[in-house]
Amino acid sequence: MVISPGFKWVLRIATFVALAVIYVPLLLVVLNSFNASQTFAWPPEDLTLEWWRRAADSTGVRDAVLTSIQVALLATLVALVLGTMAAMALQRYRFFGRDAVSLLIILPIALPGIVTGIALNNAFKTVFGWNLGFITIVVAHATFCIVTVFNNVIARLRRLGMNLEEASADLGAGTFATFRLVTFPMLRSALIAGALLAFALSFDEIIVTTFTAGADQQTLPLWIFNNLFRPNQAPVVNVVAVVLILASVIPIWISQRLAGTTEGLAGR
């Protein structure tokens, strides 16, 4: 396909504009975290690390970060187990309703977050009679984290086929031995990539968390939302937002590197 020079320039400009719309606001948040003015005067007259010191000394920030990490780790663990089992079952076996089950697994991440949040809130309170708190946040986050693990694992299983597993069975290995010695090593990088994506999704999720968190539980995104319009806390919020950006970018970058590495090896 031949693309004219004029069209190439249009694509370049459109790409630049799209990236600017996405990343210029993020760069402003980073800059304002060092802005000495509490009102974010522009351009900044002076830079300071005071807001970073206040963020480090804030008990509310530390508690929120700890809660977010704990929730993300547990939700990721649940997603790894259930997502892998679901992918194995749907890829390796044929049964009635297989496509419907696959759709139901993927559906939570496709639904609007507010719909998922309301549905889970009603289920926790009405059906199960649970009080909203730490456990309900973990369960809520696991519902969409499962999808990221499921998609990574089932994509890898489709590329691998069943030849090696069948060879292992022919050599006398049982189901669990085959999984431990053959299947799991081939899935390891896909599991790591899915886990990192799941952790990143859980760590910065706010919509579903708003409907499933109790009054005494506050994740980092909730803390940011609750303090965003408080004049004394606004500069600290910028600092926390920068930390949240880094915490989201790093696992996603690592997962992409892992996926690229394994795809390159598979193609040799």
C-alpha positions as CSV (number, residue, x, y, z in Angstrom):
1,M,0.0,0.0,0.0
2,V,1.4,3.4,-1.1
3,I,0.8,6.3,1.2
4,S,1.2,9.8,-0.2
5,P,3.6,12.3,1.5
6,G,0.7,14.6,2.3
7,F,-1.3,11.8,4.0
8,K,1.8,10.9,6.0
9,W,2.0,14.4,7.4
10,V,-1.7,14.3,8.3
11,L,-1.1,11.1,10.2
12,R,1.9,12.5,12.0
13,I,0.1,15.7,13.0
14,A,-3.0,13.7,14.2
15,T,-0.7,11.4,16.2
16,F,1.1,14.4,17.8
17,V,-2.2,16.1,18.7
18,A,-3.6,12.8,20.2
19,L,-0.4,12.3,22.3
20,A,-0.4,16.0,23.4
21,V,-4.1,15.7,24.6
22,I,-3.2,12.6,26.6
23,Y,0.2,13.5,28.1
24,V,0.3,17.4,28.4
25,P,-2.2,17.3,31.3
26,L,-0.1,14.5,33.0
27,L,3.0,16.7,32.6
28,L,1.2,19.6,34.2
29,V,0.3,17.4,37.2
30,V,4.0,16.4,37.5
31,L,5.1,20.1,37.3
32,N,2.5,21.2,39.8
33,S,3.7,18.7,42.3
34,F,6.9,20.9,42.5
35,N,5.0,24.2,42.1
36,A,5.7,26.4,45.2
37,S,2.3,28.2,44.8
38,Q,-0.7,26.6,46.5
39,T,-3.0,28.0,43.8
40,F,-0.8,26.5,41.0
41,A,0.1,29.9,39.5
42,W,1.3,29.6,35.9
43,P,4.0,29.8,35.0
44,P,5.5,28.6,38.3
45,E,7.5,31.3,40.0
46,D,9.4,28.9,42.2
47,L,9.8,25.1,42.7
48,T,9.7,23.3,46.0
49,L,9.9,19.8,47.4
50,E,7.6,20.8,50.3
51,W,4.5,19.0,48.9
52,W,6.5,15.8,48.5
53,R,7.6,16.1,52.2
54,R,4.0,16.6,53.3
55,A,2.9,13.7,51.2
56,A,5.5,11.4,52.8
57,D,4.5,12.6,56.3
58,S,0.8,12.2,55.7
59,T,-0.8,9.3,57.6
60,G,-3.8,9.3,55.3
61,V,-1.7,8.9,52.2
62,R,0.3,6.1,53.8
63,D,-2.8,4.2,54.9
64,A,-4.4,4.6,51.5
65,V,-1.3,3.4,49.7
66,L,-1.1,0.4,52.0
67,T,-4.8,-0.5,51.4
68,S,-4.4,-0.1,47.6
69,I,-1.4,-2.4,47.6
70,Q,-3.1,-5.1,49.8
71,V,-6.3,-5.0,47.7
72,A,-4.3,-5.1,44.4
73,L,-2.2,-8.1,45.5
74,L,-5.1,-10.1,46.8
75,A,-7.3,-9.3,43.7
76,T,-4.4,-10.3,41.5
77,L,-3.9,-13.6,43.3
78,V,-7.5,-14.5,43.0
79,A,-7.5,-13.5,39.3
80,L,-4.4,-15.6,38.6
81,V,-6.0,-18.7,40.0
82,L,-9.5,-18.3,38.6
83,G,-8.4,-16.7,35.3
84,T,-5.9,-19.5,34.6
85,M,-8.4,-22.2,35.5
86,A,-11.1,-20.7,33.3
87,A,-8.7,-20.3,30.3
88,M,-7.5,-23.9,30.6
89,A,-11.1,-25.2,30.8
90,L,-12.3,-23.2,27.8
91,Q,-9.3,-23.8,25.6
92,R,-8.7,-27.4,26.4
93,Y,-12.2,-28.8,26.6
94,R,-15.4,-28.7,24.5
95,F,-18.7,-28.5,26.2
96,F,-22.2,-27.1,25.8
97,G,-22.4,-23.3,26.5
98,R,-18.6,-22.8,26.1
99,D,-19.0,-19.6,24.2
100,A,-21.5,-18.2,26.7
101,V,-19.2,-18.9,29.5
102,S,-16.4,-17.1,27.7
103,L,-18.6,-14.1,27.1
104,L,-19.7,-14.0,30.8
105,I,-16.0,-14.0,31.9
106,I,-15.1,-11.1,29.7
107,L,-18.3,-9.1,30.3
108,P,-17.3,-7.4,33.6
109,I,-14.5,-5.4,32.0
110,A,-16.7,-4.4,29.1
111,L,-19.6,-3.1,31.3
112,P,-19.5,0.5,32.5
113,G,-17.8,0.6,35.9
114,I,-20.8,2.3,37.5
115,V,-23.1,-0.5,36.4
116,T,-20.7,-3.1,37.8
117,G,-20.3,-1.1,41.0
118,I,-24.1,-0.8,41.6
119,A,-24.6,-4.5,40.8
120,L,-21.9,-5.6,43.3
121,N,-23.1,-3.2,45.9
122,N,-26.6,-4.6,45.7
123,A,-25.3,-8.2,45.7
124,F,-23.1,-7.7,48.8
125,K,-25.8,-5.9,50.8
126,T,-28.9,-7.7,49.7
127,V,-27.9,-11.2,48.6
128,F,-25.0,-12.0,50.9
129,G,-25.7,-9.6,53.7
130,W,-22.1,-8.4,53.9
131,N,-20.9,-5.1,55.3
132,L,-18.9,-3.1,52.8
133,G,-15.2,-3.2,53.6
134,F,-11.8,-4.6,52.6
135,I,-13.1,-8.0,51.5
136,T,-15.8,-6.5,49.3
137,I,-13.3,-4.3,47.5
138,V,-11.0,-7.3,46.9
139,V,-13.9,-9.3,45.4
140,A,-15.1,-6.4,43.3
141,H,-11.6,-5.8,41.9
142,A,-11.1,-9.5,41.2
143,T,-14.1,-9.6,38.9
144,F,-12.4,-7.4,36.3
145,C,-8.8,-8.5,37.1
146,I,-9.8,-12.1,36.1
147,V,-10.4,-10.9,32.6
148,T,-6.8,-9.6,32.1
149,V,-5.3,-12.9,33.3
150,F,-7.9,-14.9,31.3
151,N,-7.1,-13.0,28.0
152,N,-3.3,-13.4,28.4
153,V,-3.5,-17.1,29.3
154,I,-6.0,-18.2,26.7
155,A,-4.1,-16.3,23.9
156,R,-0.9,-18.1,24.9
157,L,-2.7,-21.5,25.0
158,R,-4.1,-21.0,21.5
159,R,-0.6,-20.3,20.2
160,L,1.0,-23.3,22.0
161,G,-1.5,-26.0,20.9
162,M,-1.5,-29.4,22.7
163,N,1.4,-31.2,21.0
164,L,3.8,-30.9,24.0
165,E,1.2,-31.8,26.5
166,E,0.1,-34.8,24.5
167,A,3.8,-35.9,24.2
168,S,4.2,-35.6,28.0
169,A,1.1,-37.8,28.5
170,D,2.4,-40.3,26.0
171,L,5.6,-40.5,28.1
172,G,3.7,-41.4,31.2
173,A,3.3,-38.1,32.9
174,G,0.0,-37.5,34.8
175,T,-2.2,-34.4,34.5
176,F,-0.6,-32.5,37.4
177,A,3.0,-33.5,36.4
178,T,2.3,-32.3,32.8
179,F,1.0,-29.0,34.1
180,R,3.9,-28.5,36.4
181,L,6.7,-29.5,34.1
182,V,5.3,-28.5,30.6
183,T,2.3,-26.2,30.7
184,F,3.2,-23.9,33.5
185,P,6.7,-23.1,32.2
186,M,5.2,-22.1,28.9
187,L,2.6,-20.0,30.5
188,R,4.9,-18.3,33.0
189,S,5.5,-15.1,31.1
190,A,1.8,-14.8,30.2
191,L,0.9,-15.2,33.8
192,I,3.4,-12.5,34.9
193,A,2.1,-10.1,32.2
194,G,-1.5,-10.7,33.2
195,A,-0.7,-10.3,36.9
196,L,1.1,-7.0,36.3
197,L,-1.8,-5.7,34.3
198,A,-4.3,-6.9,36.9
199,F,-2.3,-5.2,39.7
200,A,-2.2,-1.9,37.7
201,L,-5.9,-2.0,37.0
202,S,-6.8,-2.7,40.6
203,F,-4.4,-0.1,42.1
204,D,-5.9,2.8,40.3
205,E,-9.5,1.7,40.1
206,I,-12.0,4.2,41.6
207,I,-15.5,3.8,40.1
208,V,-16.3,0.2,41.3
209,T,-14.4,0.9,44.6
210,T,-16.7,3.9,45.3
211,F,-19.7,1.5,45.5
212,T,-18.0,-1.4,47.3
213,A,-15.8,0.3,49.9
214,G,-16.9,0.8,53.5
215,A,-16.7,4.1,55.4
216,D,-13.5,3.0,57.1
217,Q,-11.7,1.8,54.0
218,Q,-10.0,4.2,51.6
219,T,-7.8,3.3,48.6
220,L,-5.4,5.7,47.1
221,P,-7.7,6.8,44.2
222,L,-10.5,7.4,46.7
223,W,-8.2,9.5,48.9
224,I,-7.3,11.6,45.9
225,F,-10.9,12.1,44.9
226,N,-11.9,13.1,48.5
227,N,-9.1,15.6,48.9
228,L,-8.9,17.0,45.4
229,F,-10.9,20.1,46.1
230,R,-9.5,20.9,49.6
231,P,-7.2,23.9,49.2
232,N,-4.7,22.7,51.8
233,Q,-4.5,19.2,50.3
234,A,-4.5,20.0,46.6
235,P,-0.7,20.3,46.2
236,V,-0.3,17.0,48.0
237,V,-2.9,15.4,45.7
238,N,-0.6,16.3,42.8
239,V,2.3,14.5,44.4
240,V,0.1,11.4,45.1
241,A,-1.1,11.5,41.5
242,V,2.4,11.4,40.2
243,V,3.2,8.4,42.4
244,L,0.0,6.8,41.1
245,I,1.0,7.4,37.5
246,L,4.4,5.8,38.0
247,A,2.8,2.8,39.9
248,S,0.5,2.3,36.9
249,V,3.1,2.8,34.1
250,I,5.8,0.5,35.4
251,P,3.9,-2.8,35.6
252,I,2.3,-2.1,32.2
253,W,5.7,-1.4,30.7
254,I,7.1,-4.6,32.2
255,S,4.1,-6.7,30.9
256,Q,4.6,-5.3,27.4
257,R,8.3,-6.1,27.5
258,L,7.5,-9.7,28.6
259,A,4.8,-10.1,25.9
260,G,7.2,-8.8,23.2
261,T,10.0,-11.0,24.3
262,T,7.9,-14.2,24.4
263,E,6.3,-13.4,21.0
264,G,9.8,-12.8,19.5
265,L,11.0,-16.2,20.9
266,A,7.8,-17.9,19.6
267,G,8.5,-16.6,16.1
268,R,12.0,-18.1,15.9
